[in-house]
Amino acid sequence: MKPVILWTDAFIYLLIIAFIYFLFLIRRSEPLKEAYKQIFKQTKNIVVVCILAVYCFIGFLDTIHFKTGNSATEVKSVLDIVLRPYDTLFEKTYSAPFATHSYSPEVVKNSDGTLSQQYPKLLYERKHFFGTDKVGRDVFYISLKSIRTGLVIGTLTTLVMLPFALFFGMWAGYFRGFIDDFIQYIYTTLNSIPAILLIAAAILSLQVKVEQDADLRLLLLCAVLGMTSWTGLCRLLRGETLKLREAEYIQAAITLGVTPLKIIIRHIMPNLMHIVIISVVLDFSGLVLAEAVLSYVGVGVSPSTYSWGNMINAARLEMARDPIVWWSLLGAFVMMFVLVFCANIFSDAVQKVLDPRAR
């Protein structure tokens, strides 16, 4: 086995290092330490954090890649080893969850020459918790493998979006005048273009060179989503900065000659973090849904990439057949719902302890 670091793997490792550094800062800051202790005083928050930790752990296992095989060209992850043999539990076609026989009948010729329909017995009966898809792949395995894609889109897109939203929002609200008008012109122009069309046009114009690299295409999607989705948060931060600038302590700092950069970093930014956290987590669900919509129109992640968007895209045809194959859509929906629901509860708890007006 030969270790392999993909483009998205490198960014995830940097994000893990940044998270560890953030925990170190919390340990050194007594106010932050006390604030986050308030979160874990409620049982629901502890349960939510545990669920999110499981998602992150699964995504991390799927981030450690290596090459296998005699030709050393097949890329696997540690998660593939953990989930073995689900990555090899292939059937002929659809099978319902916990079924013992195939969902689709086969026409067989009897000994007397007549034809009849039979439901063949599965090779791995009752081992498919979420059933199998059209080509016989285990839906439970695909759902777990899609966690990494959802986390990558949510986190990396946020890292691209936040600098634009923070910089433009705070500068527009603090300096006002020409700078405010110019920044408003930029995000008003972006908002006037339908988001899906703008993203699709950007991806279609850039993905020609990365069509064969599924991981680079995923990274490109995160970059495009981030550069086109910062306007909403920017507008919120601008409005809040306009109010904070008129606060007495800000006016006192201006009178004493404190530089604008220090005022923005030390006084304005800390009072905006509760808005940033709740907005980012709320946008997380929108980003996951955006990936599903883009995959539906063919400009999302690569079809070879495991993602909830590709699962939903494949399930749209399965819902129209008779009988209906519902478990692929349900598997993607449940995994997406649990992740987004827990993230929203956790962000609400963090917002309450960080918002100065809620203390």
SEMARNU-35221 format. One line per 4 residues: their letters; for each residue x, y, z of C-alpha. Coordinates in steps of 0.2 Angstrom, whole numbers. Layout:
// SEMARNU-35221
A	X,Y,Z | ...
//
This chain:
// SEMARNU-35221
MKPV	0,0,0 | 6,17,-5 | -1,33,4 | -9,46,-7
ILWT	-14,64,-2 | -28,71,-13 | -31,89,-15 | -46,89,-3
DAFI	-36,78,9 | -23,92,11 | -36,105,15 | -45,94,27
YLLI	-28,91,36 | -25,110,37 | -43,112,44 | -39,99,57
IAFI	-23,108,62 | -33,124,63 | -46,116,74 | -33,109,86
YFLF	-26,127,87 | -43,134,91 | -45,121,105 | -28,127,112
LIRR	-34,145,111 | -50,140,121 | -40,132,134 | -30,148,136
SEPL	-45,159,137 | -55,158,153 | -70,168,145 | -71,156,130
KEAY	-68,141,142 | -83,146,153 | -94,150,138 | -91,133,130
KQIF	-94,124,147 | -111,131,146 | -115,121,130 | -112,104,138
KQTK	-123,107,153 | -138,101,142 | -140,83,138 | -146,87,120
NIVV	-131,97,116 | -120,82,122 | -130,70,111 | -128,82,96
VCIL	-110,84,98 | -107,65,99 | -117,63,83 | -107,77,74
AVYC	-91,69,81 | -96,52,73 | -99,61,56 | -82,69,57
FIGF	-74,53,62 | -81,44,47 | -76,58,36 | -58,58,43
LDTI	-57,39,40 | -62,42,22 | -49,55,20 | -34,44,23
HFKT	-31,37,6 | -19,24,-1 | -16,15,-17 | -19,-4,-18
GNSA	-18,-18,-31 | -4,-24,-42 | -4,-9,-53 | -5,3,-38
TEVK	-18,13,-47 | -34,9,-36 | -36,22,-23 | -44,16,-6
SVLD	-47,24,11 | -46,18,28 | -65,18,29 | -66,5,15
IVLR	-56,-6,26 | -67,-3,41 | -83,-6,31 | -77,-22,22
PYDT	-85,-32,16 | -99,-19,12 | -89,-12,-2 | -89,-29,-11
LFEK	-107,-35,-7 | -114,-33,-24 | -130,-41,-30 | -138,-42,-48
TYSA	-150,-27,-45 | -161,-19,-33 | -165,-27,-16 | -175,-20,-2
PFAT	-168,-16,15 | -165,-33,25 | -172,-43,11 | -168,-61,7
HSYS	-173,-60,-12 | -171,-48,-26 | -183,-34,-28 | -185,-37,-47
PEVV	-191,-53,-54 | -183,-63,-67 | -191,-73,-81 | -185,-91,-80
KNSD	-189,-106,-91 | -197,-120,-82 | -193,-139,-86 | -210,-140,-95
GTLS	-205,-126,-107 | -216,-113,-99 | -210,-96,-93 | -213,-89,-76
QQYP	-207,-75,-65 | -196,-79,-50 | -188,-68,-37 | -170,-74,-35
KLLY	-162,-76,-18 | -149,-64,-14 | -131,-69,-12 | -129,-59,4
ERKH	-146,-60,11 | -151,-48,25 | -134,-40,25 | -140,-24,16
FFGT	-147,-13,29 | -152,1,17 | -155,-11,2 | -145,-10,-15
DKVG	-146,1,-30 | -149,-3,-48 | -132,-10,-51 | -132,-20,-34
RDVF	-121,-8,-24 | -125,-7,-5 | -134,9,-1 | -128,9,17
YISL	-110,9,11 | -114,23,-2 | -122,34,11 | -107,32,23
KSIR	-95,36,9 | -105,52,4 | -102,59,22 | -85,65,17
TGLV	-91,74,1 | -105,83,12 | -92,88,25 | -80,94,12
IGTL	-92,105,3 | -99,112,19 | -82,116,27 | -71,120,12
TTLV	-84,131,4 | -86,140,21 | -67,143,21 | -68,151,4
MLPF	-84,161,8 | -79,168,26 | -65,180,21 | -75,188,7
ALFF	-90,190,19 | -80,196,34 | -69,208,24 | -82,216,13
GMWA	-95,217,27 | -85,225,40 | -76,237,29 | -93,243,21
GYFR	-101,245,38 | -86,254,46 | -80,266,32 | -97,269,24
GFID	-97,282,10 | -89,277,-7 | -82,260,0 | -99,255,6
DFIQ	-107,260,-11 | -94,250,-21 | -96,235,-10 | -115,236,-11
YIYT	-114,237,-30 | -103,221,-30 | -115,210,-20 | -131,217,-27
TLNS	-124,213,-45 | -120,195,-39 | -137,193,-31 | -146,199,-47
IPAI	-140,184,-56 | -149,167,-52 | -136,158,-40 | -138,141,-49
LLIA	-135,148,-66 | -120,158,-60 | -113,143,-52 | -117,132,-67
AAIL	-109,144,-79 | -93,146,-69 | -91,127,-67 | -94,123,-85
SLQV	-81,136,-90 | -68,129,-79 | -71,110,-77 | -65,106,-95
KVEQ	-47,104,-88 | -52,94,-73 | -65,83,-81 | -54,67,-78
DADL	-50,72,-60 | -65,69,-48 | -56,76,-33 | -50,92,-42
RLLL	-68,94,-48 | -74,93,-30 | -62,106,-25 | -67,117,-40
LCAV	-85,116,-35 | -81,121,-17 | -71,136,-23 | -85,142,-35
LGMT	-99,139,-22 | -89,150,-9 | -85,164,-21 | -104,165,-26
SWTG	-112,163,-9 | -104,176,2 | -116,190,-2 | -130,185,11
LCRL	-118,185,26 | -109,200,19 | -125,210,20 | -129,204,38
LRGE	-112,209,44 | -113,226,35 | -129,230,44 | -123,224,61
TLKL	-106,234,59 | -116,250,55 | -124,248,72 | -109,244,81
REAE	-99,258,74 | -111,270,83 | -109,262,100 | -101,273,113
YIQA	-85,262,116 | -82,262,97 | -84,281,96 | -72,282,112
AITL	-59,272,103 | -60,283,87 | -58,299,98 | -43,291,106
GVTP	-35,289,89 | -36,270,89 | -33,264,71 | -48,257,61
LKII	-39,240,59 | -37,238,78 | -55,243,81 | -62,231,68
IRHI	-51,216,74 | -53,220,93 | -70,227,95 | -81,224,80
MPNL	-76,206,74 | -79,198,91 | -96,205,92 | -100,198,75
MHIV	-95,180,78 | -112,174,84 | -119,180,68 | -106,172,58
IISV	-108,155,67 | -126,154,65 | -126,160,47 | -112,148,42
VLDF	-121,133,49 | -138,138,42 | -129,140,25 | -122,122,27
SGLV	-138,114,23 | -140,126,8 | -123,121,1 | -127,102,3
LAEA	-144,105,-6 | -135,116,-20 | -123,101,-23 | -138,90,-25
VLSY	-146,102,-38 | -130,104,-47 | -128,86,-48 | -145,84,-55
VGVG	-141,96,-69 | -125,88,-72 | -112,101,-66 | -110,95,-48
VSPS	-97,83,-42 | -91,69,-54 | -103,55,-56 | -89,43,-49
TYSW	-89,53,-33 | -99,46,-19 | -111,60,-14 | -129,62,-7
GNMI	-132,73,-23 | -128,59,-34 | -139,47,-24 | -154,59,-26
NAAR	-151,61,-44 | -151,43,-47 | -166,40,-36 | -177,52,-46
LEMA	-179,39,-59 | -181,25,-46 | -196,35,-39 | -205,34,-56
RDPI	-203,15,-59 | -216,3,-53 | -214,-4,-40 | -206,12,-32
VWWS	-188,10,-26 | -188,22,-11 | -173,17,0 | -159,26,-10
LLGA	-168,42,-8 | -172,38,10 | -154,34,14 | -148,50,7
FVMM	-162,60,15 | -159,53,33 | -140,55,32 | -142,73,26
FVLV	-156,77,39 | -147,71,54 | -131,80,49 | -140,97,46
FCAN	-152,95,61 | -138,92,73 | -127,106,66 | -142,118,68
IFSD	-145,113,86 | -126,115,90 | -125,132,81 | -140,138,91
AVQK	-131,133,107 | -115,141,102 | -124,157,97 | -133,158,114
VLDP	-116,158,123 | -107,169,111 | -120,182,109 | -117,196,121
RAR	-135,201,121 | -140,184,126 | -130,183,142
//
